[in-house]
Amino acid sequence: MKYSIIVPVFNRPDEVDELLESLGSQTLRDFEVVIVEDGSQIPCKDVCDKYADILDLHYYFKENSGPGQSRNYGVERAQGEYVIILDSDAVTPTGFMQAIDDELKRQPTDAWGGPDAAHESFSDIQKAISYAMTSFFTTGGIRGGKKQLDKKFYPRSFNLGVRREVYLQLGGFTKERFSKMSLYGEDIDFSLRIYKNGYSCRLFPDAWLWHKRRTDFRRFWRQVYNSGYARINLWRKYPEALKPVHALPAVFTIGVAGLLLLSVFSVLALIPLILYSALIFIDSTIRNKSVMVGLKSIPAAFIQLIGYGVGFLESLFTKKHG
């Protein structure tokens, strides 16, 4: 068997149903699916049973230990030459597996990652958050794009592939905490270790999938805050993990705070923020073909940058990791 798809799950049976349905429609079928239930109170066993005759599916239930260790658990039991790590909230287009196979035949590599996109069925907030995570005007387009700005591509755990032998040699995902929530930063740590151990890694631009974003702004804030917090702790371990682009949200955060303070004396200080909001609204409206998504992209963009910036700055002045 060539491929093993590993999916850690925690209380998300409905999402697993959508993912398995999409995997069942793949044009390339040389793969197994390993579902690892991470101590869920709402298990997805019944959902998995629906696909027993459609997919080569293996279901495991274990005590809760977080997504990283659940991925390791699944890889240890996988049979494929390559393992593909997906989040349970992903949905794959029919050509996803074929795109991976085509890229590996064209130019073999030890590891890879693919971009993501927002599905038409996603809510307006999910589309707005997806825009904020992938737009050039928020993250510089370094996430979710089909082109890489850096010479090295660092795949994320929602869409990551690696030779199983390499995965096991690297020890899989670490137990080390980089943020206040253990799941943040562990995929970047894994990607950095791929390069530090001399293995190759590439972006597979056509191996994209739909990745559901957070469903409300409160959860989105928590996500980007922890990502910013983790970046500093990753830098403390790997100096190459921090680049100027990672500091831009912190600069933006300080700038917004300064402009708000100045606005007490002159409302003209708000002009840059108004212009930026207008830019986000126009660009997102055009890209998403929706005025409502465009409007919701404004708070999403500010949350993306300020949330990450606050976490980044707090971690920078905190000696204790996590």
Sequence and secondary structure as in RCSB ss.txt:
>XXXX:A:sequence
MKYSIIVPVFNRPDEVDELLESLGSQTLRDFEVVIVEDGSQIPCKDVCDKYADILDLHYYFKENSGPGQSRNYGV
ERAQGEYVIILDSDAVTPTGFMQAIDDELKRQPTDAWGGPDAAHESFSDIQKAISYAMTSFFTTGGIRGGKKQLD
KKFYPRSFNLGVRREVYLQLGGFTKERFSKMSLYGEDIDFSLRIYKNGYSCRLFPDAWLWHKRRTDFRRFWRQVY
NSGYARINLWRKYPEALKPVHALPAVFTIGVAGLLLLSVFSVLALIPLILYSALIFIDSTIRNKSVMVGLKSIPA
AFIQLIGYGVGFLESLFTKKHG
>XXXX:A:secstr
  EEEEEEESS HHHHHHHHHHHTT S   EEEEEEEES SS  HHHHHHTTTTS EEEEEE    HHHHHHHHH
HT  SSEEEEE TTEE  TTHHHHHHHHHHHS  SEEE  EE  TTS HHHHHHHHHHH TTTTTT SS SS SS
SS    TTEEEEEHHHHHHHTSS     SSSTTSSHHHHHHHHHHHTT  EEE TT  EEE   SSHHHHHHHHH
HHHHHHHHHHHH GGG  HHHHHHHHHHHHHHHHHHHTTT GGGGHHHHHHHHHHHHHHHHHHT HHHHHHHHHH
HHHHHHHHHHHHHHHHT  S  
